[in-house]
Amino acid sequence: MKLINIDLKNVVAVGYEDDHLGFLIDRGNQMEYLEVPAPSSVYEGLQELAEIANEEDEIQMLSVRSTMASAMGYDKQRKILQIEFNSGSVYQYADVEWETWQRFLDSDSKGKFFNKEIKGHYPSHCLDDGTVMETYTVIYPKNAPVKAENYQPVSRLKTA
């Protein structure tokens, strides 16, 4: 096997549809979207590579007694709060300070604290509820006004 060095730092996102790989590339002053023909196995390989390259330590979860959540955890180094809701969905919240985590953990009502102090205050994403998410990324010049027409679906991802 011959190996080559590939610099992918400007590739922002990769998607797959109708036997084509779609690439969103940051060109500095604008974003460019282009497609190349490829079998689905290429996209599957890229997804597997991304998972391997982006593996992070799992967050240690603590069981909690709450009508909202079954478990919670916190990564102090990365400032990530992780909550497993009673529905089975697992969400991570970014940039959560240690003090907020401590107050959340010590709160009498996890649901009330969550609704008042966490929900809507921190960037979040769902880890593994199995739903299909549609990702929108700007594909026009970076300085374009933030309007719905400046966004276009890039890919549909099924979370693992």
LUMBAFI-413520 format. One record per residue: x, y, z of N, C-alpha, C in turn; residue in three letters. Coordinates in steps of 0.05 Angstrom, whole numbers, padded with zeros to 5 digits, always signed. Layout:
// LUMBAFI-413520
XYZXYZXYZALA;...
END
This chain:
// LUMBAFI-413520
+00017-00023+00000+00000+00000+00000+00018+00025+00000MET;+00012+00043-00018+00026+00068-00019+00010+00089-00004LYS;+00023+00103+00014+00010+00124+00030+00018+00152+00020LEU;-00001+00170+00020+00005+00198+00012-00005+00216+00035ILE;+00007+00239+00036-00001+00259+00056-00024+00276+00044ASN;-00046+00278+00059-00070+00293+00050-00076+00314+00071ILE;-00077+00339+00062-00084+00361+00080-00114+00368+00076ASP;-00130+00361+00096-00159+00365+00094-00169+00387+00113LEU;-00151+00405+00121-00159+00425+00141-00180+00444+00131LYS;-00183+00448+00105-00203+00466+00095-00230+00453+00088ASN;-00231+00426+00092-00256+00412+00087-00273+00415+00113VAL;-00296+00428+00110-00313+00434+00133-00333+00411+00138VAL;-00344+00399+00116-00364+00378+00119-00364+00360+00094ALA;-00372+00335+00098-00375+00316+00077-00402+00303+00079VAL;-00415+00300+00056-00442+00288+00055-00443+00268+00032GLY;-00464+00252+00031-00467+00233+00009-00496+00231+00001TYR;-00501+00233-00026-00527+00230-00036-00526+00223-00066GLU;-00543+00205-00075-00545+00198-00103-00518+00192-00116ASP;-00503+00174-00103-00477+00165-00113-00456+00187-00117ASP;-00458+00208-00100-00439+00230-00101-00431+00238-00073HIS;-00405+00242-00069-00395+00254-00044-00397+00285-00048LEU;-00408+00298-00028-00409+00327-00028-00389+00338-00008GLY;-00374+00358-00015-00354+00370+00002-00359+00400+00005PHE;-00358+00409+00030-00360+00438+00036-00332+00446+00043LEU;-00321+00465+00027-00293+00473+00030-00292+00502+00036ILE;-00276+00509+00057-00271+00537+00065-00249+00548+00047ASP;-00256+00567+00030-00237+00579+00012-00226+00606+00023ARG;-00230+00611+00048-00220+00636+00060-00241+00658+00060GLY;-00248+00668+00036-00268+00689+00034-00296+00679+00027ASN;-00298+00653+00021-00324+00641+00015-00323+00611+00020GLN;-00347+00599+00022-00349+00570+00024-00357+00560-00003MET;-00345+00537-00011-00351+00525-00037-00361+00497-00032GLU;-00382+00490-00046-00394+00463-00045-00388+00449-00072TYR;-00376+00426-00071-00373+00411-00096-00378+00381-00091LEU;-00385+00368-00113-00392+00339-00112-00374+00324-00131GLU;-00368+00299-00122-00353+00280-00139-00367+00253-00138VAL;-00367+00239-00161-00380+00213-00161-00364+00194-00143PRO;-00378+00177-00128-00365+00158-00110-00385+00137-00101ALA;-00377+00112-00097-00395+00092-00085-00399+00098-00055PRO;-00421+00088-00045-00428+00094-00017-00407+00083+00002SER;-00392+00063-00006-00371+00052+00012-00349+00072+00018SER;-00345+00091+00000-00325+00112+00005-00335+00130+00028VAL;-00360+00138+00027-00371+00154+00048-00371+00139+00075TYR;-00378+00114+00074-00378+00098+00099-00350+00096+00111GLU;-00330+00094+00093-00302+00093+00102-00294+00120+00115GLY;-00303+00142+00103-00297+00168+00114-00311+00172+00141LEU;-00335+00162+00144-00349+00164+00170-00334+00148+00191GLN;-00325+00124+00184-00310+00108+00203-00283+00121+00211GLU;-00270+00133+00191-00245+00147+00196-00250+00171+00215LEU;-00272+00186+00211-00278+00209+00228-00283+00200+00256ALA;-00297+00177+00260-00302+00167+00287-00276+00160+00301GLU;-00258+00147+00287-00232+00139+00298-00216+00164+00306ILE;-00215+00183+00287-00199+00207+00291-00210+00225+00313ALA;-00236+00224+00317-00249+00242+00337-00257+00229+00363ASN;-00247+00204+00367-00254+00191+00392-00244+00207+00416GLU;-00261+00209+00435-00254+00223+00460-00261+00205+00483GLU;-00249+00211+00506-00256+00195+00530-00285+00198+00536ASP;-00297+00176+00545-00325+00176+00553-00327+00191+00579GLU;-00350+00204+00582-00355+00219+00607-00367+00199+00627ILE;-00356+00199+00651-00366+00181+00672-00393+00192+00680GLN;-00414+00175+00680-00441+00183+00686-00449+00174+00714MET;-00464+00191+00727-00475+00185+00754-00505+00181+00752LEU;-00515+00160+00764-00544+00156+00765-00556+00178+00783SER;-00579+00189+00774-00593+00209+00790-00622+00201+00792VAL;-00635+00210+00814-00664+00206+00818-00677+00232+00809ARG;-00690+00230+00786-00702+00254+00775-00724+00245+00756SER;-00745+00261+00753-00766+00256+00734-00756+00264+00706THR;-00734+00279+00704-00723+00289+00679-00701+00271+00668MET;-00683+00263+00685-00659+00249+00675-00653+00224+00692ALA;-00640+00205+00678-00632+00181+00692-00602+00181+00700SER;-00586+00198+00686-00558+00199+00692-00546+00226+00682ALA;-00525+00235+00696-00511+00259+00688-00481+00255+00692MET;-00465+00270+00677-00437+00268+00680-00424+00294+00671GLY;-00399+00298+00679-00385+00323+00672-00356+00317+00667TYR;-00345+00330+00646-00317+00328+00639-00305+00356+00646ASP;-00290+00357+00667-00279+00382+00677-00260+00395+00657LYS;-00243+00378+00645-00223+00389+00627-00236+00401+00602GLN;-00256+00388+00591-00269+00398+00566-00293+00415+00572ARG;-00301+00418+00597-00324+00433+00606-00350+00424+00592LYS;-00354+00397+00591-00377+00386+00578-00395+00373+00599ILE;-00420+00381+00599-00441+00368+00615-00456+00349+00597LEU;-00459+00324+00607-00474+00304+00592-00497+00295+00608GLN;-00521+00294+00595-00545+00285+00609-00559+00263+00593ILE;-00565+00242+00607-00582+00221+00595-00610+00225+00606GLU;-00628+00233+00588-00655+00239+00596-00671+00213+00599PHE;-00692+00213+00613-00709+00189+00617-00720+00178+00591ASN;-00721+00195+00570-00730+00186+00544-00710+00168+00530SER;-00685+00168+00541-00663+00153+00528-00644+00170+00512GLY;-00652+00195+00506-00634+00213+00491-00611+00222+00509SER;-00588+00225+00497-00564+00234+00511-00555+00260+00497VAL;-00553+00281+00513-00544+00307+00503-00519+00316+00517TYR;-00502+00330+00502-00479+00343+00514-00482+00373+00512GLN;-00474+00388+00533-00475+00417+00534-00447+00427+00537TYR;-00439+00445+00520-00411+00455+00519-00407+00480+00536ALA;-00383+00484+00545-00374+00509+00560-00388+00512+00587ASP;-00395+00490+00599-00408+00491+00626-00386+00492+00647VAL;-00388+00512+00664-00368+00516+00685-00371+00495+00707GLU;-00350+00489+00720-00349+00469+00742-00369+00477+00764TRP;-00371+00503+00770-00389+00512+00791-00418+00506+00784GLU;-00425+00510+00758-00452+00504+00749-00458+00474+00751THR;-00439+00458+00744-00442+00429+00747-00447+00422+00777TRP;-00431+00433+00794-00434+00428+00823-00462+00436+00833GLN;-00471+00460+00825-00498+00469+00833-00520+00451+00822ARG;-00516+00442+00797-00535+00424+00784-00537+00398+00800PHE;-00513+00387+00806-00512+00361+00820-00524+00364+00848LEU;-00521+00386+00861-00531+00391+00888-00560+00400+00889ASP;-00572+00406+00866-00599+00418+00866-00619+00397+00875SER;-00640+00406+00888-00662+00389+00897-00679+00380+00873ASP;-00682+00397+00853-00698+00390+00830-00680+00393+00805SER;-00672+00370+00794-00655+00371+00770-00670+00384+00747LYS;-00695+00378+00744-00711+00389+00722-00714+00419+00723GLY;-00720+00429+00747-00722+00459+00750-00695+00472+00745LYS;-00674+00461+00756-00647+00473+00751-00641+00472+00721PHE;-00645+00449+00709-00640+00447+00680-00655+00468+00664PHE;-00681+00470+00669-00697+00489+00653-00689+00518+00658ASN;-00680+00524+00682-00673+00552+00689-00644+00559+00682LYS;-00625+00540+00686-00597+00547+00684-00582+00534+00660GLU;-00592+00513+00648-00578+00498+00627-00591+00502+00600ILE;-00616+00493+00599-00630+00493+00573-00631+00521+00561LYS;-00621+00523+00536-00620+00548+00522-00597+00567+00528GLY;-00581+00559+00549-00559+00576+00557-00532+00566+00547HIS;-00531+00540+00538-00506+00529+00529-00510+00515+00502TYR;-00489+00515+00485-00491+00500+00460-00494+00470+00466PRO;-00512+00456+00451-00516+00428+00457-00519+00412+00432SER;-00516+00386+00434-00522+00368+00412-00529+00341+00423HIS;-00545+00327+00408-00555+00300+00415-00534+00280+00407CYS;-00527+00261+00425-00507+00241+00418-00519+00216+00405LEU;-00540+00205+00416-00548+00179+00407-00577+00172+00409ASP;-00595+00189+00402-00623+00182+00404-00633+00168+00380ASP;-00616+00164+00359-00624+00150+00335-00641+00165+00316GLY;-00644+00191+00320-00661+00207+00302-00644+00216+00279THR;-00658+00223+00257-00645+00234+00234-00643+00264+00237VAL;-00619+00275+00235-00615+00303+00237-00608+00314+00210MET;-00617+00337+00203-00608+00350+00178-00590+00373+00186GLU;-00566+00374+00174-00546+00394+00180-00547+00416+00159THR;-00549+00441+00169-00549+00464+00151-00523+00479+00154TYR;-00511+00485+00132-00486+00500+00132-00487+00522+00111THR;-00476+00545+00118-00476+00567+00099-00459+00560+00075VAL;-00468+00565+00051-00452+00558+00027-00448+00583+00010ILE;-00454+00606+00021-00450+00631+00007-00427+00646+00020TYR;-00419+00669+00010-00396+00683+00023-00401+00687+00053PRO;-00379+00685+00067-00380+00686+00097-00394+00711+00107LYS;-00393+00733+00094-00405+00757+00104-00434+00761+00095ASN;-00446+00741+00083-00474+00743+00075-00491+00745+00099ALA;-00514+00760+00096-00532+00763+00119-00542+00735+00128PRO;-00547+00733+00154-00558+00708+00165-00588+00706+00159VAL;-00594+00694+00137-00622+00690+00128-00625+00661+00120LYS;-00649+00651+00122-00654+00623+00115-00646+00616+00087ALA;-00650+00635+00068-00643+00629+00040-00612+00626+00036GLU;-00596+00634+00055-00567+00631+00053-00558+00604+00064ASN;-00577+00588+00072-00570+00561+00083-00582+00540+00066TYR;-00568+00518+00063-00578+00496+00047-00570+00470+00060GLN;-00588+00450+00060-00580+00425+00072-00555+00413+00058PRO;-00536+00404+00074-00512+00392+00064-00514+00362+00066VAL;-00524+00352+00088-00525+00323+00091-00546+00315+00111SER;-00555+00291+00109-00572+00279+00130-00555+00258+00144ARG;-00553+00261+00170-00537+00243+00186-00554+00228+00206LEU;-00550+00202+00208-00563+00186+00228-00543+00183+00251LYS;-00550+00194+00274-00531+00193+00296-00529+00164+00305THR;-00505+00157+00315-00500+00130+00324-00505+00127+00353ALA;
END
